[in-house]
Amino acid sequence: MRMGDAMRLSFKKSIVLIILAAILIQVGSQFIYIRKIAENSAQRLLAYTNTTVKQIENNLDSAFKSIAYTTTYFSINSAVQRFLTEEEQLEKYKLLTFVNDTCQAAMAMNSQIQTALLFDKEGNCEFSYSSSEMKFHEELQKVERECYREAVNNRFIFYQGEDGREILLCITPIYSNKAAIFTESQRIGTVMLVIRPDSIMKVLEETGNAQEVEFYLLDPEGSIMAANSGKEALERDLPGYTYLEREIWGGQGFRIVGKINNHQVVREYDLFRSQMLLSCAVMVGMLLLIGWLFNHTIAHPIDRLIGEVAELGTNRRKKQITGKYHFQLTPLVDKMNEMLKNNAQMSRRIFDTQKRLYEAELLKNESEIYALRSQINPHFLYNTLQCMGGIALMNEQPVVAEMASNMAEIFRYSIKEGDKVTVAEEKDFLKKYLDICDVRFNGRFRWEMEMEEGVEDLCIDKMILQPLVENAVYHGLEKRTQPGGMLWIKGKREGKSLVFSIVDNGGQLNPERLARLQETLENRELLEQERRARKRIGLVNIQSRLKLMYAGEGGLTMEESAGNVTVTVRFPAKETDTRQ
């Protein structure tokens, strides 16, 4: 068996083992989960019932306490007490307005109160304030007479009227504020509040799921006041049910009972278990399907991809991954092909850079050889020129003396150390060179130099402009037969570039020669061929030098218009003086 087949078999076995392990984990976890659900369902429902009963207890206690506060407010109100003890009917009538306002304010603050009644100490109803129709005051008067002797503050009574109406009453005796001890002799009356039935009943009716848990509110006699499943009789000790009971508003006998239907919990659990088993079977089927799809669309294509990648290292003609793959691996293949393409481009750039550095080194060596050929002994020539200038002055030949002095300065400038100079230094050098040319050509042309402000402080390569000026003089102005020759040298800054223009009016160039020269300056291959063929300093050599030094940021162009030939050279401006 080949190694590739062994690796592929091992990979497939790994996938099978992973899928089988996933199936076992899925089935085992489902059974454990179902068992835990069975154990915890009843506990959660019991905890839910306890929490709900406690919540109902808190809500009802809060409601009862709010009602009790209102009855206390009535019992200690001075206007109410004066109204109950006043015997003069006129004064009592005057107090009626205050009592009415008191009732209205109290009922506005507590929306649970439906009716407020005041009874004197004999049990006669002296005052009634109702927000709705309440026509059974006589029945309530009987209730008050039956229970006032117990003298219990804030006593709640669940009352069923003769017409079947069910209401909740809160009754509190009223004692004189002047009494030091509250006794029956100090009781001046009773306040009775009728509570809206829905304000208490909705606390249970809106709580819980009646199919799982039934909640009942019972009065002290065991009558059902409210329930979330209707007011059927509460049957105790039924099999399959769990009961929770809690007393509210301590001491008066009101109770909350929670009745848990265990049968309903089991039925819901059975349905849940069936759903879990079905989902487990579906998951197992999906895992098997995923395993087959993974092997068909991932494992096998990956093997082919590995083989094709291995071929890239042995077959030099193969540069890209050319096989067809499923859409799952297409992005990976595209990225790998992009990486291979980038690597090839990077290798090409590295090769070009090394080639350019090699050419620059060759160009530098050629320039050095050319310079060596042109030099006999720099110091000997410089001293000789200085001596010639001195002899010319002794023989009263100022023109010859100045020419020799300029030549000596030019020679010294050309052999001084360092490759960088300021534009100002290059400008002085060009002036001396043009002064010599002026003598040589006997004033046949004039020249002007114009530098934009700030340009003279920038740094450039030494003698970068002299070959361009020399080209304009010897290939342009020297051939001019008519007087009026002119040479302009201009320097300016454009953004981050330094631009120099050398313009002469030496006459029109041959269009074919100009086009050929422009093509040579723009084409790297033609430029290299021309540079190797000529072997001398000129436009071609300067262009090669600029291309190697500044890549795409430097270079020169040549154009002709109306007899004026313009050579423009451009390279990056350097703010800092980098001369050595």
Beta strands, then each sheet from edge to edge (+ up, - down):
strand 1: 113-120
strand 2: 125-130
strand 3: 155-160
strand 4: 166-175
strand 5: 187-195
strand 6: 213-218
strand 7: 224-227
strand 8: 241-248
strand 9: 254-261
strand 10: 420-422
strand 11: 445-451
strand 12: 459-461
strand 13: 485-494
strand 14: 497-504
strand 15: 555-561
strand 16: 564-572
sheet 1: 2+ 1- 5+ 4- 3+
sheet 2: 7+ 6- 9+ 8-
sheet 3: 10+ 12-
sheet 4: 11+ 13+ 14- 16+ 15-
end
